[in-house]
Amino acid sequence: MGFVSAGGLLCTALILTTLRPCIAEEPRSPPNKIGLSPRSPSNSLVGIYNGEQFVFQESEWFLINVIKMLWQYGLNFLRMYMWVEDIMHKFMRIYRYQTFEYSFSSTESLLHAMGGRDFTAFLNTTISETLEKAGFSHRFIEEIVTPAMRVNYLQGVKINSFVGAVSLAGTDSGLWSVEGGNKLVCTGLLYASNANLIRGTVTSVQEKTRSLKSGDTLKFYEVNSETDNGSQQVLYDIVIIAAPLNKGLSSIKFLNFDPPIETFFKPYQQTVTTFIHGQLNASFFGCPEPCSNELSDILTTDNPNLFINSIRAVSPVKSTGEDASKSTDLKVWRVFSPEPLTKDQLHLLFKSYHAVSSKTWLAYPRYNPPEKMPPIILHNRIYYINSIEWAASAMEMSAVSAKNVALLSHHRWYGKDQKIDQENISEKLKSEL
């Protein structure tokens, strides 16, 4: 845990306390600006399990997969590809807007700038309702869309349509991860920023007034923290919160603000990640050997009798070039589940296992449309990056929100209102060019 004191024209505190892990979509473009490399992809095969049998199993042969998809789902796969591409085309507008330094004072206005009323309406409907309205079959939603939601967010198709679209975009075969682990993106960006990282826990923030000799007054924010060197109080012009402020997750107190800055009460989704070194029990999934050798990704439909959401054969974060799905029967498997796995459940899943390591954490919001976004501006010069999580939680979403807050805080400080919450930005850019 810690917080960043960023130097430069302004004295700004970026609070990073209560940091937690996050499952996020893998980067869509190489992070070459901070010297990282993409990890070599593995050719994993996917199976969809409904609690009794596999409703879909991917083949090594492309033509066989096409025939299977057409036979079971008609043209739904092709239509889904086109639907997601349209969403992503609109989403990518934000990068152009941010290149020209446009910013937004609320998550709703940011989404509206990207996709108009469609994107803001997505917050108020479930992904199942949106896809049904678009003409996708019930079977396709149940057997293909639901597993994508369950593996990415441990929730079904009742999540809001925007996060559902982000989840479906995350199934793109062109995505990839970072050699050494995606966490290196965060550490690399922190290093490249030349910011001063203060390792500690922020306990409170309060507004302070200082009188000048001229008789004028200046307002600052005092950030109080506990570090290895004891208590610390530092004054800042701007404070940016980059951590959940939800009840039970945040220890930050906002003192003497009028109106008060409250923590939020929306719940987060518990996720249990378990790594098991062992041999998978193929008979649990209703198929004989060599079923477990062929599939390295098993996703699940929404079945109340299932105690797992997904299981995947994983290789080390540092690639060796060996495909995890083609090595030995004894592999490291990653299981996502809503509750910790019991010994009986482990014995059901595996013929034998040699090591088990698990982590229980609150990974992302529990989505329940209609969604109301927390504010980005908590006080005059206190900003909240994590508001965007309630639209969709992902690395890319956090990066977009962080850039937006950086621009927004700059423009509000210098009075550049023409760069905030502008309508018809696309038309403005055309006229500027």
Residue, then its C-alpha position, 0 to 999 in steps of 0.5 A: m500500500g502507498f500513495v504517490s506524491a507527484g511533483g511538477l507545477l502542482c502539488t498533487a497527492l495520488i492516493l493508492t491505499t487499500l490496493r487490491p488485485c484485479i482481474a482485468e482484460e489483457p492489454r490490446s496494444p504493446p506497452n513498448k513505452i515502458g520497455l515491456s514485451p508481449r508474452s508468447p500466446s499458447n494454443s489453448l482449447v476451450g470447453i463449455y460445461n453445463g454441470e452435466q456435459f460439455v455443450f461445446q468443445e473447441s477443436e484444433w481444426f479451424l474448419i471443424n470449429v466453424i461447422k460446430m458453431l454454425w450447427q449449434y448457433g447459426l450465425n450468432f457467432l458472426r453477428m456477435y463479432m460484428w456487434v462487439e466490433d461496433i462497440m469497440h469502434k465507439f469505445m476507441r473514440i475516447y483515445r482520440y478525445q484524450t489526445f486532444e485533451y478533452s475531459f469529462s466530469s462524470t462517468e456518464s458524460l464520458l460514456h456518452a461521448m464515446g457511444g452516445r445514448d446507447f452507452t449510457a442506456f447500457l448502464n440501465t439494462t442487463i447484457s441478456e436483455t440487450l442481446e435478446k433485443a438485438g436478436f441473439s438466440h437464448r441458447f447462444i446467450e446461455e451457452i456462450v455469453t454466460p460463460a464469458m461473464r462467469v469467467n471474467y466477473l464471476q457473475g451471470v448475464k444479469i450484469n449491466s450491458f456495458v460491462g457485459a460488452v467489455s467482457l465479450a471484448g475480452t474474448d477476442s483472440g487477438l488479446w495478449s498478456v505481458e511477459g512477466g505478468n500484467k502487474l509489470v504495467c503498473t510498476g513500469l508506469l510508476y517508475a516512468s512517471n518519476a513520482n515519489l512513492i510514499r509507502g504507507t496507509v492514508t488515514s484521513v484527508q481534510e481541508k486546511t486554510r492558510s492565510l497570506k500576508s496580503g490578507d488572502t487565503l489559500k486552501f489545501y488538503e492535508v493528507n495524513s498517513e501512517t508509514d514505516n517512519g511514523s505518522q506523516q502530514v503533507l499539504y496538497d493542492i489536488v488529491i486523486i483517489a485511486a482506490p475503492l471508497n466502498k464501506g469495508l474496503s477503505s480506511i480513509k476518513f474525510l474530516n470536516f467536509d461540508p457537505p460530507i464525503e461519504t464512502f459508498f455502500k455498493p458491494y463488491q464480488q467475492t472471488v476465490t482464485t485457487f492454484i492446484h498442481g495436479q491431474l484433472n479428473a476428466s470423469f467429473f466433467g462427464c467425459p472419458e480420457p483424454c478429455s482432460n489432456e485436450l482442453s486447457d480452458i473449461l468455462t461453465t454455464d449458470n448452474p446452481n449445482l456448480f461450485i466453480n466458475s472456470i478452470r484453466a491450465v496455466s503456465p508460468v508468467k515467464s514463458t518457456g515456449e512450451d504450451a501448457s495444454k500439450s505438456t504433461d498430465l500433471k499441470v498447474w490449474r487455476v480455478f475461479s470460484p465464489e467460495p473457497l474449495t473444500k477438500d471434498q470438492l478438490h477430490l472431485l475435481f482432481k485425481s490427485y494433487h500435490a500443492v494448493s494455494s488460494k486467495t480470496w479477494l473482492a475483485y470487482p463490483r457486483y453489478n446490478p443494473p440500473e447502475k448509478m455511478p459514484p461521482i468523479i469530483l468528490h470535492n472541489r479538488i478531490y477526484y475519484i478514479n474508481s468511479i468508472e469501475w461501476a460501468a466496467s472494471a478492467m485495466e483499460m477502463s482504469a487507464v482511461s479514467a486515470k487519464n481523464v482525471a489527470l486532464l480534468s484536474h488540470h483544466r479545472w485548475y487552469g480554468k480551461d472550461q472549453k476542454i470539459d464536458q463538450e458536446n459533439i467533440s467529433e465535429k469540433l475535431k473535424s473543424e480544428l483539423 
